[in-house]
Amino acid sequence: MKATHLILHGSYGTPRENWFPWLKAKLEDQGHATLAPQFPIDVWPEASANGDINFVPQHQSLDKWLETFSAISDQLEFENLTVIAHSSAPLFMLHVLNQHPELRLRQALFVAPFLGKIGEVWQIETVNRSFYTPANFDFPTVRQQIENSTIFYSDNDPYVPIHESKLFAKKIGADTIRVADAGHFNAEAGYTEFPLLLNHLLA
């Protein structure tokens, strides 16, 4: 059975952290075939040890993530797929849609998304830079590939400014849900479970 639900982690992340394992288990309990793959990532302590000038990502790049997606694409239901993506992963998903015009998302739930530079933390900006959408990115076509989309953003995210998530939502025509005191929706902010997202997903 091909997966109808895809959970995507963000930069420096894994599918084994935050609320991802909890969500995967809940979806599978509901009978949904769910895939939560690992994408190539660099390691934060090693990046920091190298320093701003010397650090060159060895693993995370848009090209490598697209290669990884291509490797798992035959496991996905391309005409009936729900994607739940966190942080840099929603931005990555836009590139996937751009490269796969045959892909249709029945539903997209994007958590703390952004389209470009979000701050001055060089460890983050360096690994995310190749993902930034160019000025001529084809948002109208991508919007047509997503049947229904919702953006979750926090009022105190330490990494992603509110206006960045709102701009993302505007570009793809998504609904928005503001969540109080959710930080970056990660374990550090207490997000090892995400009932609000699950309830929205199964509604």
N, C-alpha and C positions, 0 to 999 in steps of 0.2 A: 504494500500500500504506500502510495506517495504521500508525503507530508502536505497537509493543508494549512499548517501553522508554522511560521518561521520566527524564531527569537534571535535577535542580533545584539551582541554586546558592543561596547564602544572601545575607544583607544585605551591601551594598557589593560584591557579587560579580559575576562573569560566568561564562558557560559555557566561556570560553577559558582559565581558570586552574585551578590545583591539579591534581587527577587526573581532572578531567572530560573533557578532550579525549582523554586516553589511554584512559579507559573507553569512551567513545563509539566510538573506533576499534576497540577489541577486540570490542565487542558487534557492530558492523557486520561485522567479519571473520567472526564466527560466524553471520552471516545474519540478525541481529535488526534490524528497522527501529527506529531510535533517534532521539529528538528531545531536544535540549538548548537550550531557548529562553532568551532574555534577558528578564529581568523589570526593571521600572523601579527604578532605584537612585539614591540620592544619592551624592555624592563626599565621601570622608572628609576630605580637606584643606579643602574648602569648608565642611563642617560645623564642623570645628575652628576655622576662621578666624572663623566667626560667633559661636562661644561657646555655652555651655550655655543661657543665658537667651534668646538671640536666634535660635538655630537651630530652624527649622521645616522638617521634611522636605517637599521639593517633589515628590518622585517616588515614594519607597517608602511604601506604605500597604497595608493589607489589601484595601481596595476596589480599588485600582489593580492589585494583583497578581491579584485575582479576575477583573477585567476582561481582563487579559492571558491568563489561563488560558481564559476563555470564548472568546477570539479564536483560540486554538490547539486547542480541544477537538475540532473536527471532524477533526483530524489524528491523533487518538488512538484506539486500540482500547479502548473503554470497558469491555468485558466480559472483557478478557484483558490487563490492563496491569500492568507491573512498574515501580515507582517507586524511584529511587535519589535521596535528598535529603540535603542537608548543612546543618547548623547551624539557621538559622531556617526553612529550607524544609520540614522535616518538620512543624513546627507549622502552616505555611501549608497543607500537604497535608491536615491534619485539617479545616481550614475548607472546603477544596475538597470533601472527602467529605461533609461536613455539608450543603453546598449542592447536591450532585449525588448523591442517593440511588440513582441508576441506575448509578453508577460502582462497579466491583468491581476490587480489586487482587489479582492472582494472587500477587504478592510485593511486599513493601515493605522496602527496606533503608534505614534512617535512621541517619545519621552525626552524632554529637554533638548530639542533639536536646534541646529543653527546652520547657516549657509557659508559662513566665512570666518574671518578672524574674530575671536571672542575676548581676547585679553592679552596680557603681557607675560603669561606663564610660558616660557619658551619650550619647556618639555612637552607641553600640550600643542602649542602652535607648530612646532617642528614636525611632529608626526601627522598632524592634521592638514598641513599646507597643501599637499597634493590632492586633497579631497574638495577643496573650496570650489564652488560653482563659478565658472567663467561668466563674464558679462553677457555672453550670447547663449547661455544655457537655455534649452528648449523646455521651459516650464509648461506652456500650453499643452504640448503633447503628453508630457508626463502626467499632467493633471487628468487627462482623459483616460489614462491607464489605471487610475485609482478610483474605484467605485465609491468608497466612503473612507474619510480620513479624519482623525482626531489628534490634536496636539495636547499633551499634558506639559504644563510648565509650572515652576515653583516661584513663589514671591521672594525667596531668599536663596536662590541658586548661587553658590560661590564662584561658579565657572561660566555659566551661560546667562547673559543679561536677558531680561524679560523681552526687550524689543527684538532680540535675535530670534527667539522662538515665535513671536508674533509675526515677524517678517516671513519666516518659513511657512507658517500657516497661511498667510496671505498669498504667497506664491503658488501654493498647491490647492488653495480653496478649501482648507481644512477647518473644522470646528475646533474650538479651543476650550480647555478646562484648566483653570487656575487652581493650584493646590497650595494651601497655606503651609509654611514651615517644612517643606519637603526637601530642602537643600538640592542636591543633585540627584535625588531619587536613588541613592546608593546605600550600601550598608552603613557607611559612616553617618548618614542621616537617619538611620533606623529602618531603612527600606530593605528588609529581607523578605517581606511579603508586600503585595500591592493589590488589596481587595478592590479598590476603586477601579483600577484598570480591568481586573478580571470581570467585575460586574458589568462594566461597559462593553467588554468583549462578548459576553454571553447574553447580553440583552436582546 
